[in-house]
């Protein structure tokens, strides 16, 4: 049986509530809405940052959410030990949450390149914020118990709590991340927690000694405002430390974090922290990606590119005079706009994204291929590596079956397929999955200094031969070097692998395991 509060404390709390202004109940109910919204925002920030920095979004979100909910339970349990001055404790909890939650995104970004085991820092912060958030609602219920009947009290608190969760879940992906970014989002909601604390302190100014609490709230608010003002600089510091290269462009979109770095004449593109190309050797990758396909198609008049929003694969495709139409499907409009409208970048892709022969569609390729009806003589699949399940779905049997429907009877497709040296299980899973979807598959690889030994997979409805026609202007590929790419030494040789399906995402798991061993 739970221990009852001592009688003197109950009397004291009741008298305090009776003397409180009539507006206090309204302030407290609005506080429920605000703290519920802030609490979920901090949870989403931690999950998103963990996915961005560590990869594998499902694992990161699952573990962060589980840890956060457990910590909230601990906080709720600890609230029973608050026997007096519940309002004062609640105000101080709000100030602490404002400091930790408000600086959480900036702190994690800044610490990631500096600490050895980032997960310890991440989960320690999640636990601390979760415990404090878990204290909030029980304390508010106990503070409000003198103003509402129990049934009305629970109904009001839960209603405001759930509405706050809905607001946070809608604002975060649709407004906050695209327009404020993760750092500023943390600072804004930290200020919301401070505002709750200050509103309560003002409402109770005649009943409590509030000088120390007000001073603490104002100090935290000042730090959050400073963080807001210098968020861009903080983001740049964290990214310079992370990439160890001067950052010349960085932007978060609803889909990814785009970062461009430059050191000397080397320009590099990173998406969510993963290198996509270096200008010093990108031609090797893109010639190996495109020309083994175009060189095996007699008349590649109509070409489909899935991914490749930087326009570099399109540059290679448009160099073939036989190509009449190119359709490029890339999810992120900011990516294609950046590489179309920025002079330095459009020069790199030979203004391919502005070519009258090319049509850009900003769409989810997984959905787009299901609705498309055209037939394509060649298909170039240039997606980022399957670091998470949202990308892994683009390497599944069901996706390849839809692409198979779009490929002409004599057409040929290629898929970028990660490194057969670092991740042979992952690499050959792509071929196994293509074959399960009805393709004939044939792997090949090329050495790209920025990536190391890199792999690709040809796929077609018919057997894929050796005969290939290559233009004379290529910087990397020749007839003899192209044939050599299909030879695999024993350490990269084919091995049994599972089919990557939507319900197992075997490729994402093997990719994380193999690259984790290599990078660890």
C-alpha positions as semicolon CSV with decimal commas, in nm:
position;residue;x (nm);y (nm);z (nm)
1;X;0,000;0,000;0,000
2;X;0,146;0,338;-0,103
3;X;0,253;0,568;0,181
4;X;0,027;0,873;0,222
5;X;0,168;1,226;0,225
6;X;0,208;1,367;0,580
7;X;-0,094;1,573;0,685
8;X;0,099;1,900;0,740
9;X;0,219;1,898;0,378
10;X;-0,132;1,845;0,244
11;X;-0,262;2,136;0,450
12;X;0,023;2,359;0,338
13;X;-0,030;2,269;-0,030
14;X;-0,404;2,328;-0,003
15;X;-0,362;2,672;0,151
16;X;-0,105;2,761;-0,115
17;X;-0,344;2,651;-0,390
18;X;-0,626;2,849;-0,230
19;X;-0,416;3,164;-0,224
20;X;-0,292;3,113;-0,583
21;X;-0,438;3,336;-0,854
22;X;-0,737;3,203;-1,043
23;X;-0,532;3,201;-1,364
24;X;-0,289;2,945;-1,219
25;X;-0,499;2,646;-1,326
26;X;-0,510;2,777;-1,682
27;X;-0,134;2,834;-1,681
28;X;-0,079;2,482;-1,551
29;X;-0,304;2,322;-1,815
30;X;-0,130;2,516;-2,091
31;X;0,195;2,397;-1,935
32;X;0,079;2,037;-1,989
33;X;0,040;2,111;-2,361
34;X;0,380;2,281;-2,383
35;X;0,576;2,021;-2,187
36;X;0,415;1,735;-2,385
37;X;0,514;1,901;-2,711
38;X;0,865;1,975;-2,590
39;X;0,915;1,625;-2,452
40;X;0,829;1,458;-2,781
41;X;1,042;1,706;-2,977
42;X;1,348;1,615;-2,769
43;X;1,277;1,247;-2,830
44;X;1,247;1,304;-3,206
45;X;1,564;1,511;-3,209
46;X;1,761;1,236;-3,036
47;X;1,626;0,967;-3,270
48;X;1,687;1,173;-3,583
49;X;2,039;1,269;-3,478
50;X;2,122;0,910;-3,389
51;X;2,001;0,799;-3,733
52;X;2,193;1,077;-3,906
53;X;2,519;1,018;-3,720
54;X;2,507;0,640;-3,665
55;X;2,289;0,514;-3,954
56;X;2,019;0,242;-3,948
57;X;1,720;0,461;-3,865
58;X;1,498;0,178;-3,739
59;X;1,755;0,057;-3,485
60;X;1,840;0,408;-3,369
61;X;1,479;0,523;-3,334
62;X;1,378;0,200;-3,161
63;X;1,658;0,212;-2,906
64;X;1,626;0,586;-2,844
65;X;1,248;0,567;-2,799
66;X;1,278;0,261;-2,575
67;X;1,544;0,426;-2,360
68;X;1,346;0,751;-2,344
69;X;1,023;0,578;-2,237
70;X;1,208;0,373;-1,976
71;X;1,365;0,692;-1,840
72;X;1,022;0,858;-1,826
73;X;0,900;0,565;-1,621
74;X;1,192;0,613;-1,382
75;X;1,106;0,983;-1,358
76;X;0,742;0,906;-1,282
77;X;0,850;0,665;-1,008
78;X;1,088;0,921;-0,860
79;X;0,808;1,180;-0,844
80;X;0,658;0,997;-0,542
81;X;0,956;1,110;-0,337
82;X;0,870;1,476;-0,390
83;X;0,678;1,541;-0,066
84;X;0,676;1,922;-0,048
85;X;0,712;2,233;-0,262
86;X;0,586;2,049;-0,568
87;X;0,552;2,373;-0,761
88;X;0,912;2,470;-0,688
89;X;1,038;2,127;-0,794
90;X;0,834;2,146;-1,115
91;X;0,977;2,489;-1,199
92;X;1,333;2,365;-1,147
93;X;1,265;2,055;-1,356
94;X;1,149;2,283;-1,638
95;X;1,469;2,487;-1,616
96;X;1,683;2,171;-1,623
97;X;1,491;2,028;-1,919
98;X;1,529;2,360;-2,101
99;X;1,906;2,347;-2,052
100;X;1,953;1,979;-2,144
101;X;1,686;1,948;-2,411
102;X;1,748;2,287;-2,563
103;X;2,119;2,219;-2,607
104;X;2,079;1,848;-2,688
105;X;2,101;1,876;-3,069
106;X;2,388;2,124;-3,067
107;X;2,573;1,928;-2,799
108;X;2,542;1,596;-2,980
109;X;2,660;1,747;-3,308
110;X;2,959;1,910;-3,141
111;X;3,055;1,602;-2,936
112;X;3,019;1,341;-3,212
113;X;3,363;1,395;-3,372
114;X;3,531;1,442;-3,033
115;X;3,425;1,146;-2,817
116;X;3,536;0,788;-2,857
117;X;3,207;0,610;-2,789
118;X;2,932;0,848;-2,896
119;X;2,656;0,607;-2,795
120;X;2,743;0,649;-2,426
121;X;2,695;1,025;-2,454
122;X;2,378;0,986;-2,660
123;X;2,201;0,746;-2,427
124;X;2,318;0,924;-2,113
125;X;2,157;1,242;-2,246
126;X;1,841;1,057;-2,349
127;X;1,818;0,903;-2,001
128;X;1,867;1,237;-1,827
129;X;1,606;1,419;-2,037
130;X;1,365;1,125;-2,013
131;X;1,384;1,113;-1,632
132;X;1,313;1,486;-1,609
133;X;1,026;1,466;-1,858
134;X;0,885;1,171;-1,662
135;X;0,869;1,391;-1,353
136;X;0,659;1,661;-1,523
137;X;0,310;1,509;-1,558
138;X;0,292;1,343;-1,213
139;X;0,398;1,671;-1,053
140;X;0,144;1,868;-1,256
141;X;-0,134;1,625;-1,160
142;X;-0,049;1,662;-0,793
143;X;-0,032;2,042;-0,821
144;X;-0,369;2,053;-0,999
145;X;-0,546;1,807;-0,771
146;X;-0,687;2,086;-0,552
147;X;-0,861;2,260;-0,844
148;X;-1,028;1,972;-1,029
149;X;-1,221;1,659;-0,943
150;X;-1,010;1,350;-1,008
151;X;-1,199;1,243;-1,322
152;X;-1,187;1,594;-1,468
153;X;-0,822;1,631;-1,373
154;X;-0,710;1,313;-1,549
155;X;-0,923;1,392;-1,854
156;X;-0,780;1,744;-1,887
157;X;-0,418;1,641;-1,836
158;X;-0,434;1,350;-2,080
159;X;-0,617;1,557;-2,342
160;X;-0,355;1,832;-2,336
161;X;-0,076;1,574;-2,325
162;X;-0,200;1,390;-2,636
163;X;-0,271;1,713;-2,824
164;X;0,085;1,823;-2,750
165;X;0,217;1,495;-2,888
166;X;0,017;1,545;-3,209
167;X;0,147;1,900;-3,250
168;X;0,507;1,784;-3,206
169;X;0,474;1,491;-3,447
170;X;0,334;1,718;-3,721
171;X;0,560;2,017;-3,665
172;X;0,886;1,823;-3,649
173;X;0,903;1,677;-4,003
174;X;0,690;1,936;-4,184
175;X;0,811;2,265;-4,037
176;X;1,089;2,243;-3,780
177;X;1,359;2,034;-3,950
178;X;1,313;2,185;-4,300
179;X;1,294;2,547;-4,183
180;X;1,478;2,570;-3,851
181;X;1,715;2,276;-3,862
182;X;1,779;2,048;-3,568
183;X;1,995;2,282;-3,360
184;X;1,752;2,574;-3,371
185;X;1,460;2,340;-3,308
186;X;1,623;2,232;-2,981
187;X;1,685;2,592;-2,879
188;X;1,328;2,702;-2,960
189;X;1,169;2,429;-2,749
190;X;1,418;2,481;-2,469
191;X;1,293;2,840;-2,460
192;X;0,937;2,704;-2,441
193;X;1,029;2,511;-2,126
194;X;1,188;2,825;-1,979
195;X;0,872;3,019;-2,063
196;X;0,663;2,770;-1,862
197;X;0,895;2,809;-1,564
198;X;0,891;3,189;-1,581
199;X;0,512;3,205;-1,623
200;X;0,465;3,001;-1,306
201;X;0,722;3,206;-1,117
202;X;0,544;3,529;-1,212
203;X;0,203;3,386;-1,117
204;X;0,337;3,286;-0,773
205;X;0,565;3,582;-0,716
206;X;0,393;3,682;-0,390
207;X;0,401;3,334;-0,238
208;X;0,754;3,203;-0,302
209;X;1,111;3,316;-0,284
210;X;1,181;3,313;-0,652
211;X;1,501;3,514;-0,698
212;X;1,730;3,213;-0,744
213;X;1,485;3,032;-0,973
214;X;1,427;3,342;-1,186
215;X;1,801;3,398;-1,216
216;X;1,856;3,036;-1,323
217;X;1,574;3,057;-1,578
218;X;1,710;3,379;-1,724
219;X;2,064;3,237;-1,749
220;X;1,935;2,930;-1,932
221;X;1,717;3,148;-2,158
222;X;2,017;3,369;-2,240
223;X;2,227;3,065;-2,332
224;X;1,948;2,933;-2,557
225;X;1,908;3,270;-2,729
226;X;2,283;3,282;-2,785
227;X;2,265;2,931;-2,929
228;X;1,988;3,045;-3,163
229;X;2,197;3,341;-3,279
230;X;2,509;3,131;-3,338
231;X;2,340;2,808;-3,457
232;X;2,489;2,832;-3,806
233;X;2,836;2,881;-3,665
234;X;2,791;2,592;-3,422
235;X;2,671;2,370;-3,705
236;X;2,972;2,472;-3,913
237;X;3,214;2,401;-3,627
238;X;3,066;2,057;-3,576
239;X;3,079;1,973;-3,945
240;X;3,434;2,100;-3,990
241;X;3,537;1,875;-3,700
242;X;3,336;1,585;-3,845
243;X;3,454;1,613;-4,205
244;X;3,805;1,748;-4,130
245;X;3,762;1,963;-4,444
246;X;3,639;2,321;-4,500
247;X;3,260;2,315;-4,540
248;X;3,141;2,546;-4,819
249;X;2,771;2,451;-4,819
250;X;2,545;2,276;-4,571
251;X;2,169;2,246;-4,562
252;X;1,914;2,017;-4,404
253;X;1,619;1,927;-4,625
254;X;1,313;1,720;-4,531
255;X;1,500;1,419;-4,670
256;X;1,868;1,452;-4,584
257;X;2,161;1,668;-4,475
258;X;2,355;1,796;-4,778
259;X;2,714;1,904;-4,716
260;X;2,975;2,018;-4,968
261;X;3,342;2,048;-4,867
262;X;3,640;2,176;-5,059
263;X;4,011;2,143;-5,001
264;X;4,218;2,281;-5,283
265;X;4,070;2,153;-5,608
266;X;3,889;1,863;-5,440
267;X;3,514;1,920;-5,399
268;X;3,323;1,653;-5,206
269;X;2,955;1,583;-5,156
270;X;2,824;1,419;-4,839
271;X;2,467;1,308;-4,777
272;X;2,386;1,237;-4,412
273;X;2,757;1,220;-4,342
274;X;2,831;0,963;-4,615
275;X;3,065;1,052;-4,901
276;X;2,893;1,051;-5,241
277;X;3,174;1,170;-5,466
278;X;3,507;1,349;-5,484
279;X;3,583;1,557;-5,792
280;X;3,931;1,405;-5,809
281;X;3,803;1,064;-5,908
282;X;3,425;1,079;-5,956
283;X;3,476;1,020;-6,329
284;X;3,599;0,668;-6,252
285;X;3,282;0,587;-6,060
286;X;3,042;0,739;-6,313
287;X;3,210;0,595;-6,621
288;X;3,200;0,251;-6,454
289;X;2,836;0,304;-6,359
290;X;2,708;0,418;-6,700
291;X;2,913;0,290;-6,992
292;X;2,900;-0,089;-6,929
293;X;2,521;-0,041;-6,972
294;X;2,511;0,196;-7,268
295;X;2,786;-0,002;-7,440
296;X;2,571;-0,316;-7,431
297;X;2,251;-0,158;-7,568
298;X;2,220;-0,125;-7,944
299;X;1,990;0,180;-7,938
300;X;1,966;0,345;-7,595
301;X;1,716;0,608;-7,707
302;X;1,520;0,627;-7,381
303;X;1,717;0,609;-7,053
304;X;1,596;0,610;-6,692
305;X;1,817;0,724;-6,403
306;X;1,696;0,646;-6,050
307;X;1,880;0,860;-5,796
308;X;2,180;1,053;-5,920
309;X;2,044;1,396;-5,825
310;X;2,393;1,547;-5,868
311;X;2,358;1,506;-6,246
312;X;2,693;1,327;-6,286
313;X;2,547;1,001;-6,414
314;X;2,323;1,208;-6,642
315;X;2,634;1,385;-6,774
316;X;2,777;1,052;-6,888
317;X;2,446;0,937;-7,037
318;X;2,399;1,259;-7,236
319;X;2,744;1,222;-7,390
320;X;2,601;0,937;-7,597
321;X;2,448;1,091;-7,913
322;X;2,215;0,792;-7,948
323;X;2,029;0,895;-7,631
324;X;1,719;1,099;-7,715
325;X;1,540;1,119;-7,378
326;X;1,653;1,084;-7,018
327;X;1,421;1,066;-6,717
328;X;1,589;1,131;-6,381
329;X;1,394;1,046;-6,065
330;X;1,543;1,186;-5,744
331;X;1,363;1,237;-5,415
332;X;1,510;1,569;-5,304
333;X;1,428;1,885;-5,508
334;X;1,695;2,079;-5,319
335;X;1,958;1,838;-5,450
336;X;1,863;1,873;-5,815
337;X;1,815;2,250;-5,781
338;X;2,157;2,290;-5,620
339;X;2,336;2,098;-5,896
340;X;2,136;2,267;-6,171
341;X;2,158;2,632;-6,057
342;X;2,501;2,659;-5,888
343;X;2,756;2,750;-6,158
344;X;3,046;2,552;-6,010
345;X;2,832;2,240;-5,967
346;X;2,651;2,266;-6,300
347;X;2,992;2,298;-6,468
348;X;3,092;1,972;-6,299
349;X;2,791;1,788;-6,445
350;X;2,821;1,970;-6,782
351;X;2,482;2,135;-6,722
352;X;2,316;1,797;-6,763
353;X;2,022;1,887;-6,537
354;X;1,933;2,178;-6,768
355;X;1,953;1,970;-7,086
356;X;1,640;1,973;-7,306
357;X;1,686;1,598;-7,344
358;X;1,649;1,543;-6,969
359;X;1,337;1,550;-6,752
360;X;1,378;1,573;-6,373
361;X;1,109;1,425;-6,148
362;X;1,138;1,481;-5,774
363;X;0,959;1,179;-5,639
364;X;1,000;0,871;-5,421
365;X;1,144;0,618;-5,667
366;X;0,982;0,328;-5,481
367;X;0,636;0,471;-5,547
368;X;0,720;0,617;-5,886
369;X;0,824;0,288;-6,046
370;X;0,491;0,133;-5,944
371;X;0,299;0,399;-6,135
372;X;0,531;0,442;-6,435
373;X;0,429;0,289;-6,767
374;X;0,705;0,381;-7,012
375;X;0,963;0,140;-7,149
376;X;1,333;0,222;-7,111
377;X;1,626;0,089;-7,311
378;X;1,870;0,143;-7,023
379;X;1,822;0,196;-6,650
380;X;2,089;0,345;-6,421
381;X;2,023;0,289;-6,049
382;X;2,244;0,520;-5,843
383;X;2,100;0,526;-5,492
384;X;2,301;0,590;-5,173
385;X;2,419;0,285;-4,985
386;X;2,154;0,092;-4,785
387;X;2,249;0,242;-4,451
388;X;1,888;0,241;-4,327
389;X;1,556;0,075;-4,407
390;X;1,417;0,370;-4,604
391;X;1,706;0,318;-4,847
392;X;1,709;-0,059;-4,815
393;X;1,360;-0,077;-4,969
394;X;1,518;0,048;-5,295
395;X;1,729;-0,269;-5,308
396;X;1,446;-0,518;-5,250
397;X;1,300;-0,789;-5,470
398;X;0,967;-0,607;-5,494
399;X;1,136;-0,288;-5,614
400;X;1,341;-0,472;-5,875
401;X;1,030;-0,649;-6,003
402;X;0,870;-0,312;-6,072
403;X;1,184;-0,189;-6,248
404;X;1,190;-0,510;-6,453
405;X;0,851;-0,415;-6,591
406;X;0,994;-0,084;-6,716
407;X;1,306;-0,230;-6,879
408;X;1,273;-0,301;-7,251
409;X;1,312;-0,666;-7,361
410;X;1,666;-0,602;-7,487
411;X;1,746;-0,338;-7,226
412;X;2,021;-0,345;-6,965
413;X;2,026;-0,204;-6,612
414;X;2,305;-0,134;-6,366
415;X;2,287;-0,096;-5,987
416;X;2,554;0,060;-5,763
417;X;2,606;-0,216;-5,510
418;X;2,861;-0,111;-5,241
419;X;3,210;-0,258;-5,199
420;X;3,264;-0,629;-5,278
421;X;3,587;-0,614;-5,079
422;X;3,468;-0,450;-4,757
423;X;3,112;-0,586;-4,767
424;X;3,104;-0,897;-4,991
425;X;2,790;-1,038;-4,827
426;X;2,605;-0,712;-4,892
427;X;2,742;-0,680;-5,244
428;X;2,633;-1,027;-5,357
429;X;2,295;-0,986;-5,186
430;X;2,214;-0,732;-5,461
431;X;2,283;-0,989;-5,734
432;X;2,084;-1,258;-5,551
433;X;1,790;-1,021;-5,513
434;X;1,798;-0,914;-5,878
435;X;1,792;-1,281;-5,980
436;X;1,499;-1,347;-5,747
437;X;1,317;-1,065;-5,929
438;X;1,365;-1,242;-6,264
439;X;1,681;-1,072;-6,393
440;X;2,000;-1,221;-6,524
441;X;2,266;-1,057;-6,306
442;X;2,637;-1,006;-6,355
443;X;2,862;-0,827;-6,108
444;X;3,165;-0,608;-6,179
445;X;3,390;-0,376;-5,983
446;X;3,623;-0,079;-6,024
447;X;3,883;0,092;-5,811
448;X;3,779;0,445;-5,709
449;X;4,044;0,595;-5,474
450;X;3,790;0,785;-5,261
451;X;3,589;0,468;-5,200
452;X;3,835;0,188;-5,259
453;X;3,722;-0,119;-5,451
454;X;3,362;-0,048;-5,554
455;X;3,098;-0,275;-5,696
456;X;2,817;-0,260;-5,950
457;X;2,572;-0,514;-6,087
458;X;2,443;-0,544;-6,444
459;X;2,094;-0,687;-6,487
460;X;1,892;-0,778;-6,795
461;X;1,612;-1,005;-6,914
462;X;1,859;-1,195;-7,133
463;X;2,212;-1,329;-7,073
464;X;2,469;-1,049;-7,048
465;X;2,764;-1,090;-7,281
466;X;3,115;-0,946;-7,293
467;X;3,072;-0,743;-7,611
468;X;3,071;-0,372;-7,534
469;X;3,113;-0,054;-7,739
470;X;3,292;0,228;-7,560
471;X;3,352;0,580;-7,692
472;X;3,706;0,700;-7,734
473;X;3,680;1,006;-7,509
474;X;3,655;0,822;-7,173
475;X;3,918;0,902;-6,910
476;X;3,907;0,569;-6,726
477;X;3,744;0,283;-6,913
478;X;3,900;0,100;-7,206
479;X;3,793;-0,220;-7,376
480;X;4,050;-0,424;-7,184
481;X;3,995;-0,258;-6,844
482;X;3,618;-0,298;-6,882
483;X;3,658;-0,674;-6,936
484;X;3,885;-0,697;-6,632
485;X;3,616;-0,545;-6,408
486;X;3,412;-0,867;-6,432
487;X;3,692;-1,077;-6,281
488;X;3,663;-1,129;-5,904
489;X;3,957;-1,257;-5,695
490;X;3,881;-1,506;-5,414
491;X;3,841;-1,241;-5,142
492;X;3,558;-1,082;-5,343
493;X;3,418;-1,396;-5,504
494;X;3,048;-1,475;-5,499
495;X;2,907;-1,645;-5,194
496;X;2,559;-1,760;-5,082
497;X;2,343;-1,467;-4,975
498;X;1,975;-1,417;-4,886
499;X;1,720;-1,230;-5,096
500;X;1,661;-0,877;-4,969
501;X;1,286;-0,839;-4,913
502;X;1,076;-0,568;-4,756
503;X;0,990;-0,792;-4,462
504;X;1,348;-0,891;-4,377
505;X;1,574;-0,604;-4,497
506;X;1,865;-0,848;-4,491
507;X;2,083;-0,609;-4,690
508;X;2,063;-0,326;-4,435
509;X;2,164;-0,560;-4,155
510;X;2,458;-0,716;-4,340
511;X;2,570;-0,373;-4,461
512;X;2,576;-0,234;-4,106
513;X;2,758;-0,542;-3,978
514;X;3,027;-0,552;-4,249
515;X;3,098;-0,180;-4,265
516;X;3,085;-0,162;-3,884
517;X;3,371;-0,413;-3,865
518;X;3,567;-0,222;-4,127
519;X;3,520;0,123;-3,972
520;X;3,548;0,004;-3,614
